Amino acid sequence: MSGKAVKSFRREPRLRAYRRKGGKRNRALQSRRIEAFLDFCERTMGVTSPGRVGARHVRAYWETLADRAPATRYHHWLALCQWWDMFDKPGKPPKPPGSEETVSEALTQILSDNAMRD
């Protein structure tokens, strides 16, 4: 169920340019993550224009992803960074709460698991 914000985003020329370059699977995943975020903004906060979304909306989105794995939240944050750049917003979107510690812990665990296999 796509709302106005998602439909507007799908027609965005910057999205088309983004999807044409690079790994197609990853770009499609990132686009779906952005669409999920915009759908959340429209359903819960009534925002229908992607350009009107800000940090407050991102923080509310993180609350809905609190039960997800740190890596999942991190991937959603990377998708939001792409979207933030597409709309020329200053800086970066807010990171998920506790993302610095949990992502570094997850990476450390992955590296140690790989070292044990070798």
C-alpha positions as a Markdown table, in Angstrom:
| # | Residue | x | y | z |
|---|---|---|---|---|
| 1 | Met | 0.0 | 0.0 | 0.0 |
| 2 | Ser | 1.8 | 3.0 | -1.3 |
| 3 | Gly | 0.9 | 6.5 | -0.3 |
| 4 | Lys | 1.6 | 9.9 | -1.9 |
| 5 | Ala | 5.1 | 10.2 | -0.5 |
| 6 | Val | 6.2 | 6.8 | -1.8 |
| 7 | Lys | 4.7 | 7.5 | -5.3 |
| 8 | Ser | 6.3 | 10.9 | -5.4 |
| 9 | Phe | 9.6 | 9.3 | -4.4 |
| 10 | Arg | 9.3 | 6.7 | -7.2 |
| 11 | Arg | 8.9 | 9.4 | -9.8 |
| 12 | Glu | 11.9 | 11.3 | -8.5 |
| 13 | Pro | 14.6 | 11.7 | -11.2 |
| 14 | Arg | 17.3 | 11.5 | -8.6 |
| 15 | Leu | 16.1 | 8.0 | -7.6 |
| 16 | Arg | 16.2 | 6.9 | -11.2 |
| 17 | Ala | 19.8 | 8.1 | -11.5 |
| 18 | Tyr | 20.7 | 6.4 | -8.3 |
| 19 | Arg | 19.2 | 3.1 | -9.3 |
| 20 | Arg | 21.0 | 3.1 | -12.7 |
| 21 | Lys | 24.5 | 3.1 | -11.2 |
| 22 | Gly | 26.2 | 0.5 | -9.1 |
| 23 | Gly | 25.0 | -2.9 | -7.8 |
| 24 | Lys | 21.4 | -3.3 | -8.8 |
| 25 | Arg | 20.3 | -5.6 | -5.9 |
| 26 | Asn | 21.7 | -3.3 | -3.3 |
| 27 | Arg | 20.2 | -0.2 | -4.9 |
| 28 | Ala | 16.8 | -1.9 | -5.0 |
| 29 | Leu | 17.1 | -2.9 | -1.3 |
| 30 | Gln | 18.1 | 0.6 | -0.4 |
| 31 | Ser | 15.1 | 2.0 | -2.4 |
| 32 | Arg | 12.7 | -0.3 | -0.6 |
| 33 | Arg | 14.1 | 0.7 | 2.8 |
| 34 | Ile | 13.6 | 4.4 | 1.9 |
| 35 | Glu | 10.1 | 3.6 | 0.7 |
| 36 | Ala | 9.3 | 1.9 | 4.0 |
| 37 | Phe | 10.5 | 4.9 | 5.9 |
| 38 | Leu | 8.4 | 7.3 | 3.8 |
| 39 | Asp | 5.4 | 5.1 | 4.1 |
| 40 | Phe | 5.9 | 5.1 | 7.9 |
| 41 | Cys | 6.1 | 9.0 | 7.9 |
| 42 | Glu | 2.9 | 9.2 | 5.9 |
| 43 | Arg | 0.9 | 6.7 | 7.9 |
| 44 | Thr | 2.0 | 7.8 | 11.4 |
| 45 | Met | 2.8 | 11.5 | 11.0 |
| 46 | Gly | 0.8 | 12.6 | 7.9 |
| 47 | Val | 3.8 | 13.8 | 5.9 |
| 48 | Thr | 3.1 | 13.4 | 2.1 |
| 49 | Ser | 6.0 | 15.3 | 0.7 |
| 50 | Pro | 9.5 | 13.6 | 0.9 |
| 51 | Gly | 11.1 | 17.0 | 1.1 |
| 52 | Arg | 9.3 | 17.8 | 4.4 |
| 53 | Val | 10.7 | 14.9 | 6.3 |
| 54 | Gly | 13.4 | 15.7 | 8.9 |
| 55 | Ala | 15.3 | 14.4 | 11.9 |
| 56 | Arg | 12.2 | 14.2 | 14.1 |
| 57 | His | 10.7 | 11.7 | 11.7 |
| 58 | Val | 13.9 | 9.6 | 11.6 |
| 59 | Arg | 14.0 | 9.4 | 15.4 |
| 60 | Ala | 10.3 | 8.2 | 15.5 |
| 61 | Tyr | 11.2 | 5.6 | 12.8 |
| 62 | Trp | 14.1 | 4.3 | 15.0 |
| 63 | Glu | 11.5 | 3.6 | 17.8 |
| 64 | Thr | 9.6 | 1.3 | 15.5 |
| 65 | Leu | 12.9 | -0.6 | 14.6 |
| 66 | Ala | 14.0 | -1.0 | 18.2 |
| 67 | Asp | 13.4 | -4.7 | 18.2 |
| 68 | Arg | 15.5 | -5.2 | 15.0 |
| 69 | Ala | 19.1 | -6.3 | 14.9 |
| 70 | Pro | 21.8 | -3.6 | 15.0 |
| 71 | Ala | 22.9 | -4.5 | 11.5 |
| 72 | Thr | 19.4 | -4.1 | 10.2 |
| 73 | Arg | 19.1 | -0.6 | 11.8 |
| 74 | Tyr | 22.5 | 0.3 | 10.4 |
| 75 | His | 21.4 | -0.7 | 6.9 |
| 76 | His | 18.3 | 1.4 | 7.2 |
| 77 | Trp | 20.5 | 4.3 | 8.4 |
| 78 | Leu | 22.7 | 3.9 | 5.3 |
| 79 | Ala | 19.6 | 4.0 | 3.1 |
| 80 | Leu | 18.4 | 7.1 | 4.8 |
| 81 | Cys | 21.8 | 8.7 | 4.3 |
| 82 | Gln | 21.4 | 8.1 | 0.5 |
| 83 | Trp | 17.9 | 9.6 | 0.7 |
| 84 | Trp | 19.3 | 12.5 | 2.7 |
| 85 | Asp | 21.9 | 13.2 | 0.0 |
| 86 | Met | 19.3 | 12.9 | -2.8 |
| 87 | Phe | 17.3 | 15.8 | -1.3 |
| 88 | Asp | 20.5 | 17.8 | -0.4 |
| 89 | Lys | 19.7 | 17.9 | 3.3 |
| 90 | Pro | 22.6 | 19.2 | 5.4 |
| 91 | Gly | 24.6 | 16.7 | 7.4 |
| 92 | Lys | 23.4 | 13.2 | 8.0 |
| 93 | Pro | 20.2 | 11.7 | 9.4 |
| 94 | Pro | 20.3 | 10.8 | 13.1 |
| 95 | Lys | 21.8 | 7.5 | 13.8 |
| 96 | Pro | 19.8 | 4.7 | 15.6 |
| 97 | Pro | 20.2 | 4.9 | 19.4 |
| 98 | Gly | 23.2 | 2.9 | 20.6 |
| 99 | Ser | 24.3 | 2.2 | 17.0 |
| 100 | Glu | 27.9 | 3.1 | 17.5 |
| 101 | Glu | 28.5 | 0.5 | 20.3 |
| 102 | Thr | 26.3 | -2.3 | 18.9 |
| 103 | Val | 27.6 | -2.0 | 15.3 |
| 104 | Ser | 31.3 | -2.1 | 16.5 |
| 105 | Glu | 30.5 | -5.1 | 18.7 |
| 106 | Ala | 28.8 | -6.9 | 15.8 |
| 107 | Leu | 31.8 | -6.2 | 13.5 |
| 108 | Thr | 34.2 | -7.4 | 16.2 |
| 109 | Gln | 32.2 | -10.6 | 16.6 |
| 110 | Ile | 32.1 | -11.2 | 12.8 |
| 111 | Leu | 35.9 | -10.6 | 12.6 |
| 112 | Ser | 36.6 | -13.0 | 15.4 |
| 113 | Asp | 34.3 | -15.7 | 14.0 |
| 114 | Asn | 36.1 | -15.4 | 10.6 |
| 115 | Ala | 39.5 | -15.6 | 12.3 |
| 116 | Met | 38.5 | -18.8 | 14.1 |
| 117 | Arg | 37.5 | -20.4 | 10.8 |
| 118 | Asp | 40.8 | -19.6 | 9.2 |
